[in-house]
Amino acid sequence: MNWTEFFHMGGYAFEVWVSWGLTGAVLLWFVISPKLKHRQVIKSVHRQTLRERRISQSEDQL
């Protein structure tokens, strides 16, 4: 078997390579999505902490 035959996949190359590509994209999404969500949660917690500090400081001044 040579490389041309391998990449041609016996006439099923389109279906095979699209399947591999979609699988790779889904796996990549499963890695990237939680990291993006984690970053979003950390920013939200940081904003909330800063907001609570401002409120606490303004109450102390009263």
Buried (B, 14 or more C-beta within 10 A) or exposed (E): EEEEEEEEEEEEEEEBEEEEEEEEEEEEEEEEEEEEEEEEEEEEEEEEEEEEEEEEEEEEEE
